[in-house]
Amino acid sequence: MCWGIPGKVVEVSGMYAKVSVGGALIDAVLGVDDVAVGDYVMVHAGLVVGKLSREEFVESLLTLMELQVMSYVDGGLSEDEARRKVLEDFKEVLESLNVDLSGWGSR
């Protein structure tokens, strides 16, 4: 199985883009048309494979967060501890998007 990683385009130059992924900048080849600064995209193996709406981007982040919670629980943390740690891990990204996750831990 292959995973794409959601990110936000911060620079476009020809057929390349700089994409912010969790606060880190990565270089990616544009595999789709009409990508502009500010667009949300899915990156796989250094290739932008699709554009995302803001809602799709947030849903992708939520999925990654749930997977990380499971990983922390498998590693011995309680679910509450795991959710707190994941919120801390994703805090910068979530704040930059103004995402309200006040009810996230009570799913």
SEZA-917627 format. One record per residue: residue in three letters; z negated, y, x of N, C-alpha, C, CB in turn; chain. Coordinates in Angstrom, 3 decimals, padded with zeros to 6 digits. Each point is the difference from the previous one (the first is absolute). Glycine has a CB too. Example, Ala and Ser with C-alpha at 12.3 -4.5 7.8 and 13.67 -1.06 7.14 Angstrom:
<atoms>
+-----+----------+----------+----------+----------+----------+----------+----------+----------+----------+----------+----------+----------+----+
!  aa !      n_z !      n_y !      n_x !     ca_z !     ca_y !     ca_x !      c_z !      c_y !      c_x !     cb_z !     cb_y !     cb_x ! ch !
+-----+----------+----------+----------+----------+----------+----------+----------+----------+----------+----------+----------+----------+----+
! ala ! -007.800 ! -005.690 !  013.190 !  000.000 !  001.190 ! -000.890 !  000.000 !  001.200 !  000.900 ! -001.246 ! -001.173 ! -001.892 !  A !
! ser !  001.966 !  002.223 !  001.542 ! -000.060 !  001.190 !  000.820 ! -000.730 !  001.090 ! -000.770 !  002.145 ! -000.628 !  001.184 !  A !
+-----+----------+----------+----------+----------+----------+----------+----------+----------+----------+----------+----------+----------+----+
</atoms>
This chain:
<atoms>
+-----+----------+----------+----------+----------+----------+----------+----------+----------+----------+----------+----------+----------+----+
!  aa !      n_z !      n_y !      n_x !     ca_z !     ca_y !     ca_x !      c_z !      c_y !      c_x !     cb_z !     cb_y !     cb_x ! ch !
+-----+----------+----------+----------+----------+----------+----------+----------+----------+----------+----------+----------+----------+----+
! met !  000.000 ! -001.168 !  000.840 !  000.000 !  001.168 ! -000.840 !  000.000 !  001.239 !  000.891 ! -001.212 ! -001.246 ! -001.849 !  A !
! cys !  001.918 !  002.262 !  001.435 !  000.069 !  001.258 !  000.736 ! -000.697 !  001.096 ! -000.796 !  002.167 ! -000.708 !  001.089 !  A !
! trp ! -002.773 !  001.627 ! -000.370 ! -000.693 !  001.112 ! -000.635 !  000.610 !  001.312 !  000.448 ! -002.110 ! -001.345 ! -000.126 !  A !
! gly !  002.293 !  002.231 ! -000.813 !  000.348 !  001.371 !  000.323 ! -001.269 !  000.823 ! -000.043 !  002.342 ! -000.259 ! -000.929 !  A !
! ile ! -002.321 !  001.376 !  001.623 ! -001.159 !  000.871 !  000.046 !  000.395 !  001.352 ! -000.598 ! -000.928 ! -001.195 !  002.061 !  A !
! pro !  000.134 !  001.708 ! -003.016 !  000.327 !  001.293 ! -000.591 ! -000.352 !  001.136 !  000.952 ! -000.382 ! -000.955 ! -002.284 !  A !
! gly !  001.226 !  001.981 !  002.288 ! -000.250 !  001.165 !  000.843 !  000.647 !  001.234 ! -000.593 ! -000.130 ! -001.470 !  002.010 !  A !
! lys ! -000.116 !  002.601 ! -001.348 !  000.552 !  001.272 ! -000.444 !  000.827 !  000.594 !  001.133 ! -001.956 !  000.385 ! -001.576 !  A !
! val !  003.171 !  000.016 !  001.273 !  000.918 !  000.542 !  000.995 ! -000.466 !  001.401 !  000.402 !  001.926 ! -001.365 ! -000.951 !  A !
! val ! -002.058 !  001.573 !  002.271 ! -000.418 !  001.309 !  000.498 !  001.109 !  000.695 !  000.793 ! -002.349 ! -000.842 !  000.077 !  A !
! glu !  003.382 !  000.076 !  000.290 !  001.129 !  000.585 !  000.736 !  001.212 ! -000.902 ! -000.155 ! -001.561 !  001.101 !  001.662 !  A !
! val !  002.731 ! -000.481 ! -001.805 !  001.265 ! -000.738 ! -000.056 !  000.926 !  000.607 !  001.040 ! -000.281 ! -000.558 ! -002.481 !  A !
! ser !  000.904 ! -000.312 !  003.273 !  000.941 !  000.444 !  001.016 !  001.141 ! -001.011 !  000.062 ! -001.838 !  001.167 !  001.332 !  A !
! gly !  002.971 ! -000.805 ! -001.943 !  001.136 ! -000.916 ! -000.020 ! -000.337 ! -001.252 ! -000.778 !  000.763 !  000.889 !  002.196 !  A !
! met ! -000.656 ! -002.035 ! -001.523 ! -000.275 ! -001.268 ! -000.674 ! -001.420 ! -000.512 !  000.261 !  002.427 ! -000.531 !  000.183 !  A !
! tyr ! -003.307 !  001.424 !  000.305 ! -001.377 ! -000.377 !  000.312 ! -000.985 !  000.869 ! -000.770 !  000.724 ! -000.756 !  002.276 !  A !
! ala ! -001.911 !  000.211 ! -002.473 ! -001.069 !  000.749 ! -000.649 ! -001.308 ! -000.289 !  000.714 !  001.206 ! -000.068 ! -002.220 !  A !
! lys ! -002.092 !  001.056 !  002.215 ! -001.388 ! -000.216 !  000.389 ! -000.758 ! -000.167 ! -001.305 !  000.177 !  001.362 !  002.193 !  A !
! val ! -000.927 ! -002.453 ! -002.269 ! -000.702 ! -000.336 ! -001.235 ! -001.493 ! -000.106 !  000.297 !  002.036 ! -001.223 ! -000.910 !  A !
! ser ! -002.843 !  001.912 !  000.106 ! -001.446 ! -000.090 !  000.121 ! -000.468 ! -001.227 ! -000.776 ! -000.228 !  002.526 !  000.254 !  A !
! val ! -000.393 ! -003.438 !  000.466 ! -000.523 ! -001.232 ! -000.590 ! -001.485 ! -000.061 !  000.341 !  002.255 ! -001.220 !  000.185 !  A !
! gly ! -003.076 !  001.500 ! -001.163 ! -001.438 ! -000.030 !  000.235 ! -000.449 !  000.991 !  001.053 !  000.029 ! -002.365 ! -000.651 !  A !
! gly !  000.689 !  003.461 !  000.810 ! -000.357 !  001.010 !  000.978 !  000.699 ! -000.164 !  001.336 ! -002.159 !  000.150 ! -001.126 !  A !
! ala !  002.764 ! -001.311 !  001.369 !  000.756 ! -000.218 !  001.238 !  001.468 !  000.299 ! -000.267 ! -001.651 ! -001.762 !  000.796 !  A !
! leu !  002.330 !  002.338 !  000.176 !  001.427 !  000.282 ! -000.147 !  000.808 ! -001.127 !  000.619 ! -000.440 !  002.481 !  000.034 !  A !
! ile !  001.412 ! -002.967 ! -000.796 !  000.892 ! -001.025 !  000.530 !  001.436 !  000.497 ! -000.125 ! -001.626 ! -001.857 ! -000.622 !  A !
! asp !  002.474 !  001.400 !  001.528 !  001.424 !  000.298 ! -000.065 !  000.676 ! -001.118 ! -000.770 ! -000.057 !  001.278 !  002.195 !  A !
! ala !  000.952 ! -000.906 ! -003.101 !  000.693 ! -001.002 ! -000.804 !  001.460 !  000.398 ! -000.170 ! -002.141 ! -000.567 ! -001.208 !  A !
! val !  002.981 ! -000.435 !  001.131 !  001.417 !  000.198 ! -000.288 !  000.145 !  000.114 ! -001.516 !  000.737 ! -001.290 !  002.094 !  A !
! leu !  000.089 !  002.226 ! -002.537 !  000.218 !  000.169 ! -001.436 !  000.976 ! -001.049 ! -000.511 ! -000.450 !  002.464 !  000.202 !  A !
! gly ! -000.033 ! -003.319 ! -001.073 !  000.829 ! -001.026 ! -000.601 !  000.404 !  000.330 ! -001.418 ! -001.115 ! -001.635 !  001.442 !  A !
! val !  000.724 !  002.805 ! -001.916 !  000.362 !  000.462 ! -001.341 !  000.478 !  001.443 !  000.093 ! -001.683 ! -001.568 ! -001.082 !  A !
! asp !  002.433 !  001.997 !  000.088 !  000.557 !  001.350 ! -000.016 ! -000.982 !  001.008 ! -000.582 !  002.278 ! -000.983 ! -000.213 !  A !
! asp ! -001.998 !  002.246 !  000.495 ! -000.702 !  001.134 ! -000.613 ! -001.505 !  000.001 !  000.233 !  001.766 !  000.009 ! -001.700 !  A !
! val ! -002.199 ! -000.355 !  002.908 ! -001.418 !  000.069 !  000.332 ! -000.277 !  001.383 !  000.580 ! -000.135 ! -002.517 !  000.426 !  A !
! ala ! -000.917 !  003.169 ! -000.921 ! -000.347 !  001.348 !  000.443 ! -001.481 !  000.070 !  000.347 !  001.830 !  000.971 ! -001.433 !  A !
! val ! -002.198 !  000.055 !  002.177 ! -001.401 !  000.247 !  000.313 ! -000.785 !  000.085 ! -001.303 !  000.618 !  001.215 !  002.142 !  A !
! gly ! -001.751 ! -001.909 ! -002.170 ! -000.843 ! -000.022 ! -001.191 !  000.208 ! -001.214 ! -000.873 !  000.033 !  002.432 !  000.070 !  A !
! asp !  001.068 ! -003.165 !  000.140 !  000.257 ! -001.204 ! -000.790 ! -000.970 ! -001.113 !  000.394 !  002.428 !  000.643 ! -000.207 !  A !
! tyr ! -002.772 ! -001.457 ! -000.775 ! -000.783 ! -001.212 !  000.237 !  000.992 ! -001.135 !  000.174 ! -002.008 !  000.845 ! -001.352 !  A !
! val !  001.758 ! -001.677 !  002.369 !  000.942 ! -001.072 !  000.310 ! -000.748 ! -001.286 !  000.325 !  001.659 !  001.686 !  000.850 !  A !
! met ! -000.906 ! -002.785 ! -000.862 ! -000.502 ! -001.293 !  000.435 !  000.699 ! -000.314 !  001.318 ! -000.448 ! -000.814 ! -002.403 !  A !
! val ! -000.360 !  000.477 !  003.424 !  000.531 ! -000.301 !  001.326 ! -000.277 ! -001.459 !  000.328 ! -000.342 !  002.394 !  000.749 !  A !
! his !  001.368 ! -003.074 ! -000.259 ! -000.151 ! -001.386 !  000.448 !  000.728 ! -000.158 !  001.328 ! -000.176 ! -000.850 ! -002.393 !  A !
! ala ! -000.544 !  000.403 !  003.408 !  000.578 ! -000.280 !  001.320 !  000.766 !  001.200 !  000.555 !  000.163 ! -002.411 ! -000.634 !  A !
! gly ! -000.723 !  003.611 !  000.432 !  000.618 !  001.200 !  000.540 !  001.188 !  000.523 ! -000.782 ! -000.768 ! -000.781 !  002.155 !  A !
! leu !  000.941 !  000.292 ! -003.363 !  001.123 !  000.408 ! -000.845 ! -000.531 !  000.488 ! -001.343 !  001.534 ! -001.662 !  001.144 !  A !
! val ! -001.101 !  002.849 ! -001.555 ! -000.328 !  000.476 ! -001.346 !  000.863 ! -000.808 ! -000.961 ! -000.614 !  002.375 !  000.800 !  A !
! val ! -000.045 ! -003.199 ! -001.611 !  000.736 ! -000.908 ! -000.891 !  000.030 !  000.477 ! -001.446 ! -000.641 ! -001.854 !  001.502 !  A !
! gly ! -000.097 !  002.919 ! -001.806 !  000.032 !  000.501 ! -001.361 ! -000.803 !  001.268 ! -000.147 !  000.294 ! -002.308 ! -000.806 !  A !
! lys !  000.060 !  003.071 ! -000.226 ! -000.766 !  001.189 ! -000.366 ! -000.941 ! -000.383 ! -001.132 !  001.879 !  001.569 !  000.713 !  A !
! leu ! -003.035 ! -000.907 ! -000.755 ! -001.009 ! -000.269 ! -001.012 ! -000.340 !  001.290 ! -000.732 ! -000.925 ! -001.910 !  001.365 !  A !
! ser !  000.595 !  001.776 ! -002.633 ! -000.586 !  001.134 ! -000.706 ! -001.432 !  000.135 !  000.498 !  001.489 ! -000.323 ! -002.069 !  A !
! arg ! -002.122 !  001.449 !  001.769 ! -001.399 !  000.171 !  000.402 ! -000.865 ! -001.097 ! -000.619 !  000.343 !  002.495 !  000.200 !  A !
! glu ! -000.060 ! -002.836 ! -001.458 ! -000.770 ! -001.029 ! -000.692 !  000.181 ! -001.364 !  000.674 !  000.238 !  001.288 ! -002.151 !  A !
! glu !  000.986 ! -001.616 !  002.534 !  000.252 ! -001.273 !  000.694 ! -000.706 ! -000.024 !  001.355 !  002.226 ! -000.201 ! -001.167 !  A !
! phe ! -002.221 !  001.352 !  001.851 ! -000.680 !  000.107 !  001.286 ! -001.495 ! -000.270 ! -000.159 !  001.725 !  001.661 !  000.774 !  A !
! val ! -002.341 ! -001.015 ! -001.767 ! -001.431 ! -000.190 ! -000.237 ! -000.288 ! -001.453 ! -000.385 ! -000.211 !  002.411 ! -000.722 !  A !
! glu !  001.038 ! -003.006 ! -000.122 ! -000.194 ! -001.405 ! -000.381 !  000.104 ! -000.921 !  001.223 !  000.936 !  000.506 ! -002.289 !  A !
! ser ! -000.014 ! -000.204 !  003.192 !  000.119 ! -000.787 !  001.235 ! -001.265 !  000.114 !  000.830 !  002.481 !  000.345 ! -000.006 !  A !
! leu ! -003.023 !  000.875 !  000.116 ! -001.251 !  000.185 !  000.733 ! -001.138 ! -000.774 ! -000.652 !  000.781 !  002.260 !  000.734 !  A !
! leu ! -000.848 ! -002.215 ! -002.053 ! -001.065 ! -000.725 ! -000.707 !  000.095 ! -001.501 !  000.255 ! -000.024 !  001.781 ! -001.766 !  A !
! thr !  001.240 ! -002.301 !  001.804 !  000.188 ! -001.423 !  000.298 ! -000.490 ! -000.319 !  001.410 !  001.976 ! -000.078 ! -001.561 !  A !
! leu ! -001.608 !  000.916 !  002.524 ! -000.467 ! -000.208 !  001.376 ! -001.518 !  000.089 !  000.079 !  002.156 !  000.940 !  000.868 !  A !
! met ! -002.740 ! -000.026 ! -001.637 ! -001.452 !  000.139 ! -000.010 ! -000.670 ! -001.250 ! -000.554 !  000.259 !  002.469 ! -000.265 !  A !
! glu !  000.286 ! -003.020 ! -000.803 ! -000.567 ! -001.225 ! -000.581 !  000.094 ! -001.164 !  000.995 !  000.637 !  000.800 ! -002.314 !  A !
! leu !  000.483 ! -000.890 !  003.029 !  000.142 ! -001.055 !  001.011 ! -001.023 !  000.172 !  001.114 !  002.443 ! -000.169 ! -000.527 !  A !
! gln ! -002.700 !  001.419 !  000.920 ! -000.986 !  000.251 !  001.047 ! -001.403 ! -000.333 ! -000.484 !  001.470 !  001.788 !  000.944 !  A !
! val ! -001.772 ! -001.494 ! -002.213 ! -001.301 ! -000.381 ! -000.561 ! -000.181 ! -001.510 !  000.121 !  000.060 !  001.959 ! -001.610 !  A !
! met !  000.959 ! -002.719 !  001.206 ! -000.098 ! -001.467 !  000.082 ! -000.216 ! -000.462 !  001.432 !  001.478 ! -000.193 ! -002.002 !  A !
! ser ! -000.814 !  000.849 !  002.937 ! -000.154 ! -000.358 !  001.408 ! -001.431 !  000.248 !  000.476 !  002.420 !  000.544 !  000.387 !  A !
! tyr ! -002.991 !  000.597 ! -000.760 ! -001.377 !  000.302 !  000.388 ! -000.984 ! -000.959 ! -000.659 !  000.632 !  002.401 !  000.292 !  A !
! val ! -000.392 ! -002.747 ! -001.557 ! -000.874 ! -000.957 ! -000.683 !  000.097 ! -001.362 !  000.684 !  000.278 !  001.245 ! -002.190 !  A !
! asp !  000.932 ! -001.665 !  002.543 !  000.164 ! -001.264 !  000.732 ! -000.723 !  000.042 !  001.341 !  002.211 ! -000.346 ! -001.122 !  A !
! gly ! -002.336 !  001.555 !  001.677 ! -000.692 !  000.174 !  001.274 ! -001.508 !  000.110 ! -000.116 !  002.023 !  001.095 !  000.793 !  A !
! gly ! -002.545 ! -001.149 ! -002.037 ! -001.437 ! -000.045 ! -000.173 ! -000.630 !  001.197 ! -000.683 !  000.017 ! -001.361 !  001.972 !  A !
! leu !  000.736 !  002.412 ! -002.261 ! -000.574 !  001.146 ! -000.707 ! -000.093 ! -000.297 ! -001.492 !  000.935 !  001.569 !  001.736 !  A !
! ser ! -001.885 ! -000.926 ! -002.385 ! -000.046 ! -000.090 ! -001.464 !  001.176 !  000.803 ! -000.537 ! -002.552 ! -000.271 ! -000.044 !  A !
! glu !  002.912 !  000.060 ! -001.230 !  001.117 !  000.751 ! -000.566 ! -000.288 !  001.499 ! -000.013 !  000.589 ! -001.986 ! -001.403 !  A !
! asp ! -001.834 !  002.368 !  001.082 ! -000.356 !  001.422 !  000.007 !  000.141 !  000.597 !  001.397 ! -001.576 ! -000.402 ! -001.907 !  A !
! glu !  001.076 ! -000.310 !  002.919 !  000.126 !  000.483 !  001.379 !  001.470 !  000.102 !  000.404 ! -002.225 ! -001.033 !  000.567 !  A !
! ala !  002.996 !  000.035 ! -000.965 !  001.424 ! -000.022 !  000.341 !  000.723 !  001.180 ! -000.635 ! -000.079 ! -002.500 !  000.185 !  A !
! arg ! -000.199 !  002.779 ! -001.445 !  000.654 !  001.124 ! -000.688 ! -000.388 !  001.334 !  000.645 !  000.012 ! -001.327 ! -002.146 !  A !
! arg ! -001.287 !  001.470 !  002.516 ! -000.416 !  001.234 !  000.682 !  000.734 !  000.155 !  001.330 ! -002.262 ! -000.152 ! -001.096 !  A !
! lys !  002.387 ! -000.935 !  001.838 !  000.681 !  000.051 !  001.298 !  001.483 !  000.322 ! -000.174 ! -001.649 ! -001.657 !  000.922 !  A !
! val !  002.282 !  001.057 ! -001.914 !  001.421 !  000.272 ! -000.250 !  000.205 !  001.457 ! -000.400 !  000.342 ! -002.391 ! -000.699 !  A !
! leu ! -001.208 !  002.911 ! -000.157 !  000.114 !  001.420 ! -000.370 ! -000.144 !  000.889 !  001.231 ! -000.924 ! -000.512 ! -002.285 !  A !
! glu !  000.036 !  000.150 !  003.172 ! -000.160 !  000.749 !  001.250 !  001.266 ! -000.110 !  000.857 ! -002.495 ! -000.408 ! -000.068 !  A !
! asp !  003.038 ! -000.809 !  000.162 !  001.211 ! -000.237 !  000.797 !  001.188 !  000.808 ! -000.516 ! -000.838 ! -002.296 !  000.514 !  A !
! phe !  000.946 !  002.422 ! -001.836 !  001.156 !  000.648 ! -000.620 ! -000.275 !  001.456 ! -000.388 !  000.699 ! -002.236 ! -000.840 !  A !
! lys ! -001.888 !  002.749 !  001.173 ! -000.432 !  001.319 ! -000.457 !  001.005 !  001.104 !  000.316 ! -002.332 ! -000.763 !  000.304 !  A !
! glu !  002.798 !  000.834 !  000.927 !  000.905 !  001.071 !  000.403 !  001.301 ! -000.034 ! -000.796 ! -001.001 ! -000.065 !  002.285 !  A !
! val !  001.556 ! -001.114 ! -002.454 !  001.256 ! -000.129 ! -000.738 ! -000.210 !  000.378 ! -001.459 !  000.763 ! -001.814 !  001.568 !  A !
! leu ! -001.824 !  001.317 ! -002.163 ! -000.271 !  000.279 ! -001.410 ! -000.259 !  001.479 ! -000.242 ! -000.930 ! -002.294 ! -000.236 !  A !
! glu !  000.191 !  002.931 !  001.133 ! -000.266 !  001.431 ! -000.152 !  001.278 !  000.814 !  000.105 ! -002.280 ! -000.345 !  000.945 !  A !
! ser !  003.169 ! -000.051 ! -000.032 !  001.250 !  000.747 !  000.159 !  000.867 ! -000.090 ! -001.254 ! -000.088 ! -000.431 !  002.465 !  A !
! leu ! -000.110 ! -000.606 ! -003.260 !  000.774 ! -000.199 ! -001.227 ! -000.743 !  000.484 ! -001.241 !  001.094 ! -001.948 !  001.083 !  A !
! asn ! -002.325 !  002.407 ! -000.909 ! -000.839 !  000.401 ! -001.133 ! -000.131 ! -001.129 ! -001.018 !  000.709 !  002.378 !  000.341 !  A !
! val ! -000.921 ! -003.591 !  000.160 ! -000.124 ! -001.168 ! -000.869 ! -001.461 ! -000.158 ! -000.408 !  001.983 ! -001.130 !  001.118 !  A !
! asp ! -002.234 !  001.051 ! -002.425 ! -001.355 ! -000.212 ! -000.523 ! -000.208 ! -001.481 ! -000.197 ! -000.021 !  002.254 ! -001.137 !  A !
! leu ! -000.878 ! -002.824 !  001.941 ! -000.311 ! -001.428 ! -000.111 ! -001.421 ! -000.211 ! -000.465 !  001.639 ! -000.494 !  001.797 !  A !
! ser ! -002.166 !  001.433 ! -002.571 ! -001.395 ! -000.098 ! -000.425 ! -000.273 ! -001.296 ! -000.758 ! -000.094 !  002.490 ! -000.112 !  A !
! gly !  001.062 ! -003.040 ! -000.614 ! -000.211 ! -001.231 ! -000.737 !  000.514 ! -001.243 !  000.686 !  000.115 !  001.354 ! -001.998 !  A !
! trp !  000.408 ! -001.211 !  003.219 !  000.646 ! -001.114 !  000.688 ! -000.948 ! -001.167 !  000.252 !  001.524 !  001.641 !  001.059 !  A !
! gly ! -002.743 ! -001.379 ! -000.664 ! -000.934 ! -001.071 !  000.321 ! -000.505 ! -000.763 ! -001.204 ! -000.645 !  001.316 !  001.937 !  A !
! ser !  000.938 ! -000.832 ! -003.142 ! -000.541 ! -000.649 ! -001.203 !  001.085 ! -000.708 ! -000.805 ! -001.787 !  001.738 ! -000.077 !  A !
! arg !  002.776 ! -002.282 !  000.768 !  001.096 ! -000.703 ! -000.693 ! -000.480 ! -001.275 ! -000.617 !  001.624 !  000.977 !  001.568 !  A !
+-----+----------+----------+----------+----------+----------+----------+----------+----------+----------+----------+----------+----------+----+
</atoms>
